[in-house]
Amino acid sequence: MMPKNVQRALDAALVCLALALVWQIASCRLGGDLLPGPWQTLQKIGELIAEPRFQRDLAATANAYAIALVIAMAGGLGLGVICGGWKRIGDEVEPLLLALIATPKVMLYPIILLFFGLGDAAKIFFGLLHGLPPVVIVMANALRTLRPIYRKVAQSMGLSRASFALHVLIPAVTPEAVASLRICFALTLLGVLVGEMFASTRGLGHLLFASIGTNDQATIMAVTLLLFGFAGAGSSLLIAFGRRLGKAAP
Amino acid sequence: MTPRRGRRLIALLLFVASLEAVCRAHLVRPTDLVPPSVMVRAMATALVEPATLYDLWQTVRSVSASVAIAALVGVAAGILLHALPRLRGACEPFIASYYALPLFALYPLLVVVLGVGTLPIVFTGTLYAAMSVLIGTLSGLDHVPRVFRKVAKVHRLGALKALAGIYIPSCSAEILGGITLAVSYAFVAVIASEFLLAPSGIGHEIAEAYTSFRIERMYGLMLALVILTMVVNAVLRQVRVRIGVPAA
């Protein structure tokens, strides 16, 4: 019998193939100029990767995304621990974050642009706005719903606060931390791209925005596929990591 | 009023008052930020204009249509994926990375395919909103108590009858949670599409006010939009509380 993870990878490849088939049929019906097919799009990705300008855009996005992701994760975990550990702070901060999650942040771009100007700071801030609040909510929730038996066991064994945090708390909330990282991974990328679309002169988001202006469908599809591939690969790795942690959890 | 609400109201009032003071003392440029009182006045001025009201109505209509279609599509797709675990396993990476994509970048393509008007905006809104309903439905169906499945078996209910009579009602909390999120996502997609290229809608109005340096109007329209989304979310929260579903 085939190992489960190999079967899952094969199934995912089949889904990709089916999607590519639907895409190709749509491309044939609408015309290659309007909707470039999968093969045309892959060729366009190859052409783009060889262009120095695209490499600069890719590097700019990667740079901003890495910074935003690190800040969003570190800040989100820290704030999540504070909100989850101190109920009064959580009660005040979490409703604000929930309201921020529900707000269409894209409309804030004129304000962010006015304060940060065109450049990396604006798009990193956009990334944070999207990626940080869900991490705080998930982490605070994980701490709040920690099984009481863990605390009781730690108390009965006379663990110090540091030992409790190191040997009980951190392992217990790690699956939720990985789940929040997965959400943060996707939403921060979206935030950075939105920031680049409206508040930057470099990056893949800016390239997308410029391509929309010139109706360059081939570039739009190529960049979208590239981003989907990156986000899909990253999410798959994090899902696999989460599964492994789930198995390892007591 | 509960003490917590009172504290929040005081904090909000203090924040607004300090913002007003900072702006009035010219500590920030009036081209960057206008005082809250000016925002409110600009909002009131904008909201008596028939053209602005029409734009607001268009946005609300697009969001409503997106959410309604997304609810139907999301629940149906959720049921299908739940029934086919292998397909679900294969789709997991796509579902997890779905919200990383700026799908509104496909708006120009949709304009060519679906024509100019609200249809491409509604389609974009549906694309964004449907996934959260799907995730909510999947989560709900995963947590249907085993006894409910046994009851369906004992009563020899067909798949459709069991779904309509037992499974969907039992996971209505998760589906409603997904729909609540779908409203937010639909707002994001609709407004982003309007920002980009749409000829009308409140997003288009905000973008136009920004590009023509009508900063007071821009902030007034933003305030109107923030209040609108807050009211919609508060209504949804109340609906969830009324039917006995946790608010958050």
HADDOCK unambig.tbl for C-alpha pairs under 7 A between the chains (distance, minus, plus):
assign (segid A and resid 8 and name CA) (segid B and resid 89 and name CA) 6.46 0.50 0.50
assign (segid A and resid 8 and name CA) (segid B and resid 90 and name CA) 5.84 0.50 0.50
assign (segid A and resid 11 and name CA) (segid B and resid 90 and name CA) 5.10 0.50 0.50
assign (segid A and resid 12 and name CA) (segid B and resid 90 and name CA) 4.21 0.50 0.50
assign (segid A and resid 12 and name CA) (segid B and resid 91 and name CA) 6.47 0.50 0.50
assign (segid A and resid 15 and name CA) (segid B and resid 90 and name CA) 6.78 0.50 0.50
assign (segid A and resid 102 and name CA) (segid B and resid 184 and name CA) 4.99 0.50 0.50
assign (segid A and resid 103 and name CA) (segid B and resid 184 and name CA) 6.65 0.50 0.50
assign (segid A and resid 103 and name CA) (segid B and resid 226 and name CA) 6.90 0.50 0.50
assign (segid A and resid 103 and name CA) (segid B and resid 229 and name CA) 6.61 0.50 0.50
assign (segid A and resid 104 and name CA) (segid B and resid 184 and name CA) 6.84 0.50 0.50
assign (segid A and resid 104 and name CA) (segid B and resid 187 and name CA) 6.01 0.50 0.50
assign (segid A and resid 104 and name CA) (segid B and resid 188 and name CA) 4.46 0.50 0.50
assign (segid A and resid 106 and name CA) (segid B and resid 188 and name CA) 6.87 0.50 0.50
assign (segid A and resid 106 and name CA) (segid B and resid 192 and name CA) 6.27 0.50 0.50
assign (segid A and resid 110 and name CA) (segid B and resid 210 and name CA) 6.71 0.50 0.50
assign (segid A and resid 114 and name CA) (segid B and resid 32 and name CA) 5.56 0.50 0.50
assign (segid A and resid 115 and name CA) (segid B and resid 32 and name CA) 6.96 0.50 0.50
assign (segid A and resid 186 and name CA) (segid B and resid 97 and name CA) 5.83 0.50 0.50
assign (segid A and resid 186 and name CA) (segid B and resid 99 and name CA) 6.10 0.50 0.50
assign (segid A and resid 186 and name CA) (segid B and resid 100 and name CA) 4.24 0.50 0.50
assign (segid A and resid 187 and name CA) (segid B and resid 99 and name CA) 6.41 0.50 0.50
assign (segid A and resid 187 and name CA) (segid B and resid 100 and name CA) 5.44 0.50 0.50
assign (segid A and resid 189 and name CA) (segid B and resid 100 and name CA) 5.69 0.50 0.50
assign (segid A and resid 190 and name CA) (segid B and resid 100 and name CA) 4.71 0.50 0.50
assign (segid A and resid 190 and name CA) (segid B and resid 101 and name CA) 5.93 0.50 0.50
assign (segid A and resid 190 and name CA) (segid B and resid 102 and name CA) 6.12 0.50 0.50
assign (segid A and resid 208 and name CA) (segid B and resid 105 and name CA) 6.88 0.50 0.50
assign (segid A and resid 212 and name CA) (segid B and resid 108 and name CA) 6.54 0.50 0.50
assign (segid A and resid 227 and name CA) (segid B and resid 101 and name CA) 6.95 0.50 0.50
assign (segid A and resid 228 and name CA) (segid B and resid 101 and name CA) 6.60 0.50 0.50
assign (segid A and resid 231 and name CA) (segid B and resid 97 and name CA) 5.21 0.50 0.50
assign (segid A and resid 231 and name CA) (segid B and resid 100 and name CA) 6.52 0.50 0.50
assign (segid A and resid 232 and name CA) (segid B and resid 93 and name CA) 5.43 0.50 0.50
assign (segid A and resid 232 and name CA) (segid B and resid 94 and name CA) 5.92 0.50 0.50
assign (segid A and resid 232 and name CA) (segid B and resid 97 and name CA) 5.20 0.50 0.50
assign (segid A and resid 235 and name CA) (segid B and resid 93 and name CA) 5.78 0.50 0.50
assign (segid A and resid 235 and name CA) (segid B and resid 96 and name CA) 6.00 0.50 0.50
assign (segid A and resid 235 and name CA) (segid B and resid 97 and name CA) 5.93 0.50 0.50
assign (segid A and resid 236 and name CA) (segid B and resid 93 and name CA) 5.09 0.50 0.50
